[in-house]
Amino acid sequence: MSKRVIVVGGGNAALCAALSARENGADVVVLERAEGELKGGNTAFTAGAMRVAYDGVDDLLTLMPELTDEELANTDFGSYSASDFYDDLARVTEYRTDPELASVLADESLPTLQWMNKQGVRFVPIYGRQAFKIDGRFKFWGGLTVEVSGGGPGLVDALTKAAANAGVQVEYGARVLSLIAGDNGVSGVTVRQHGVTREEHADAVILASGGFQANTAWRTQYLGPNWDLAKVRGTQFNTGDGHQMALSIGASPAGNWSGCHAVSWELNAPEFGDMAVGDHFQKHSYPWSVMVNAEGKRFVDEGADFRNYTYAKYGRRVLEQPGQFAWQVFDSKVSHLLRDEYRIKQVTKVTANTLEELAKKMDGVDAEGFLAEIRAYNAAVDQDVPFDPNVKDGRGTSGLAVNKTNWANTIEDGPFEAYAVTCGITFTFGGLRINRDAQVLDTDQRVIPNLYAAGEIVGGVFYFNYPGGSGLTNGSVFGKIAGANAAG
Ligand SMILES: Cc1cc2nc3c(=O)[nH]c(=O)nc-3n(C[C@H](O)[C@H](O)[C@H](O)COP(=O)(O)OP(=O)(O)OC[C@H]3O[C@@H](n4cnc5c(N)ncnc54)[C@H](O)[C@@H]3O)c2cc1C
């Protein structure tokens, strides 16, 4: 007799888990808290960028068979081995990442994306944001080379379609409230749908209900003071329900509960994400800028590394500033480098031909402090090193309290542009402890029978920081594993 599997959540991790469980013979029901039009969790807000290990273009062709001869001729895709992926995870998490989960993530990334492709998810190269052109050829930075066609909404659509075709039952507006658990482990859930509470029984439950970033009280409780003031970049529905229900039956917390992924985000963005704007509230061209706070002072090395390796930790630095805001200031020498998200209508932007005029226009900033800071910064730029946005060019400053390591340009040629940002939280890093089979462990480190978890709800993979594009891959890899094991 086939097993019955309940999947809690309706984002990438949940839908991958559901498809995998179904493929392995289970009857599957997905319980998604959001109503139809808000479905898809944080996944729907993404650009669909997915980090994947590949040995070269032949591996990429298995994901993107439609690559044309022209694209192949005009692009240097390089390679990104599973050990490069593992090393990046280790490095950016300051060697805290769980080595076993990290190696499963890196090793299974390519086979998992190949499997998603067979389910109907189409991948394309990220020419727009992750490649640069040298002598007429695109060259990828490495690692973050593919995105889902149609971005996050495209991913949710493709997986939802695949689930429907496979006979997975998907229920919307169905908020899971608790787990039904006894001596033999988990045997179902209590769910409230459209005002009616019922029990659903199953042989296994997979929790894929996201992080707790949309829970203001928990943010403050776990991440610390002022996190209540951060904007939530994505869904309003990831409030830690899955964490709560698992912890209450003895599941072990794991990972960086005081840590999260948070970025520079439009100052006046709404409290939660806006599906129509998606990720365009982010402001990720800061490596070419100087970022100043209310005192007019720089507070971070904007050019410490490529954006992929700093953006997720710099949101916290903005939150720490007086008033929880900063301005990104660009000189005209670099304004052509600004990403597409700077060109949307919903930006807090000022422009000026002179620095004095700009200083007056930047709301909340001490003008004198700013002008003094820029004078000191300009004098400290090593102009002998040529500026090259395509490599870590080493064009830095010296002698400042906060030096800029790469891409330092003087701020002296108008017109100037400045953009106001605050902190946007993407997802929390702390979660449930799982093993390599995606089984949830209890506080005695024993498996809780019939309970699995995948995606943002899992702790132990990300600490302090995050290599761009790993969140979706993480959910897919462990979702697929959870589904197969729950059905087995
Ligand atoms: C603006 C933005 C851009 C991003 N860009 C990228 C990117 O390009 N690449 C990348 O890898 N990552 C990106 N991320 C991170 C990425 O979104 C997540 O890592 C990933 O989508 C998490 O997938 P998930 O399935 O774990 O959670 P989600 O997709 O958030 O799904 C969780 C689901 O659980 C549901 N749920 C919550 N509580 C309950 C309950 N009690 N009962 C039933 N259902 C419940 C929610 O409604 C939601 O649908 C981005 C995030 C944001 C916000």
The ligand as a Tripos MOL2 file, in Angstrom:
@<TRIPOS>MOLECULE
LIG
   53    58     1     0     0
SMALL
NO_CHARGES

@<TRIPOS>ATOM
      1 C1         13.2610   39.0400   -2.4320 C.3       1 LIG1
      2 C2         13.9600   37.7040   -2.3190 C.ar      1 LIG1
      3 C3         14.8390   37.3030   -3.3150 C.ar      1 LIG1
      4 C4         15.5030   36.0760   -3.2120 C.ar      1 LIG1
      5 N1         16.3020   35.6690   -4.2420 N.ar      1 LIG1
      6 C5         16.8460   34.4290   -4.1970 C.ar      1 LIG1
      7 C6         17.5340   33.8990   -5.3270 C.ar      1 LIG1
      8 O1         17.5740   34.5020   -6.4120 O.2       1 LIG1
      9 N2         18.1160   32.6690   -5.1930 N.ar      1 LIG1
     10 C7         18.0070   31.9290   -4.0360 C.ar      1 LIG1
     11 O2         18.5600   30.8270   -3.9670 O.2       1 LIG1
     12 N3         17.3100   32.3900   -2.9830 N.ar      1 LIG1
     13 C8         16.7290   33.5950   -3.0380 C.ar      1 LIG1
     14 N4         16.0070   34.0310   -1.9720 N.ar      1 LIG1
     15 C9         15.8610   33.1280   -0.8080 C.3       1 LIG1
     16 C10        14.8110   32.0660   -1.1670 C.3       1 LIG1
     17 O3         13.5920   32.7100   -1.3490 O.3       1 LIG1
     18 C11        14.6270   31.0150   -0.1090 C.3       1 LIG1
     19 O4         15.8480   30.4890    0.3050 O.3       1 LIG1
     20 C12        13.7520   29.8810   -0.6200 C.3       1 LIG1
     21 O5         12.7410   30.3070   -1.4760 O.3       1 LIG1
     22 C13        13.1340   29.1770    0.5670 C.3       1 LIG1
     23 O6         12.2810   28.1500    0.1240 O.3       1 LIG1
     24 P1         11.3650   27.4230    1.1640 P.3       1 LIG1
     25 O7         10.5150   26.4820    0.3680 O.co2     1 LIG1
     26 O8         12.1430   26.9040    2.2970 O.co2     1 LIG1
     27 O9         10.4450   28.5870    1.7860 O.3       1 LIG1
     28 P2          9.2740   29.4150    1.0940 P.3       1 LIG1
     29 O10         9.4070   29.4770   -0.3680 O.co2     1 LIG1
     30 O11         9.1650   30.6930    1.8260 O.co2     1 LIG1
     31 O12         7.9810   28.5320    1.4080 O.3       1 LIG1
     32 C14         7.4890   28.3980    2.7070 C.3       1 LIG1
     33 C15         5.9800   28.2120    2.6070 C.3       1 LIG1
     34 O13         5.4480   27.7600    3.8430 O.3       1 LIG1
     35 C16         4.1640   28.3080    3.9810 C.3       1 LIG1
     36 N5          3.7870   28.2350    5.3980 N.ar      1 LIG1
     37 C17         4.2780   28.9390    6.4430 C.ar      1 LIG1
     38 N6          3.6700   28.5550    7.5880 N.ar      1 LIG1
     39 C18         2.7840   27.5870    7.2470 C.ar      1 LIG1
     40 C19         1.8470   26.8200    7.9810 C.ar      1 LIG1
     41 N7          1.7000   26.9600    9.3040 N.pl3     1 LIG1
     42 N8          1.0850   25.9270    7.3160 N.ar      1 LIG1
     43 C20         1.1970   25.7580    5.9790 C.ar      1 LIG1
     44 N9          2.0830   26.4780    5.2300 N.ar      1 LIG1
     45 C21         2.8660   27.3730    5.8650 C.ar      1 LIG1
     46 C22         4.2900   29.7070    3.4390 C.3       1 LIG1
     47 O14         3.0430   30.2160    3.0490 O.3       1 LIG1
     48 C23         5.2440   29.4890    2.2570 C.3       1 LIG1
     49 O15         4.5340   29.2650    1.0660 O.3       1 LIG1
     50 C24        15.3120   35.2470   -2.0650 C.ar      1 LIG1
     51 C25        14.3940   35.6340   -1.0880 C.ar      1 LIG1
     52 C26        13.7190   36.8520   -1.2110 C.ar      1 LIG1
     53 C27        12.7170   37.2190   -0.1410 C.3       1 LIG1
@<TRIPOS>BOND
     1     1     2 1
     2     2     3 ar
     3     2    52 ar
     4     3     4 ar
     5     4     5 ar
     6     4    50 ar
     7     5     6 ar
     8     6     7 ar
     9     6    13 1
    10     7     8 2
    11     7     9 ar
    12     9    10 ar
    13    10    11 2
    14    10    12 ar
    15    12    13 ar
    16    13    14 ar
    17    14    15 1
    18    14    50 ar
    19    15    16 1
    20    16    17 1
    21    16    18 1
    22    18    19 1
    23    18    20 1
    24    20    21 1
    25    20    22 1
    26    22    23 1
    27    23    24 1
    28    24    25 2
    29    24    26 1
    30    24    27 1
    31    27    28 1
    32    28    29 2
    33    28    30 1
    34    28    31 1
    35    31    32 1
    36    32    33 1
    37    33    34 1
    38    33    48 1
    39    34    35 1
    40    35    36 1
    41    35    46 1
    42    36    37 ar
    43    36    45 ar
    44    37    38 ar
    45    38    39 ar
    46    39    40 ar
    47    39    45 ar
    48    40    41 1
    49    40    42 ar
    50    42    43 ar
    51    43    44 ar
    52    44    45 ar
    53    46    47 1
    54    46    48 1
    55    48    49 1
    56    50    51 ar
    57    51    52 ar
    58    52    53 1
@<TRIPOS>SUBSTRUCTURE
     1 LIG1         1 GROUP 0 **** ****
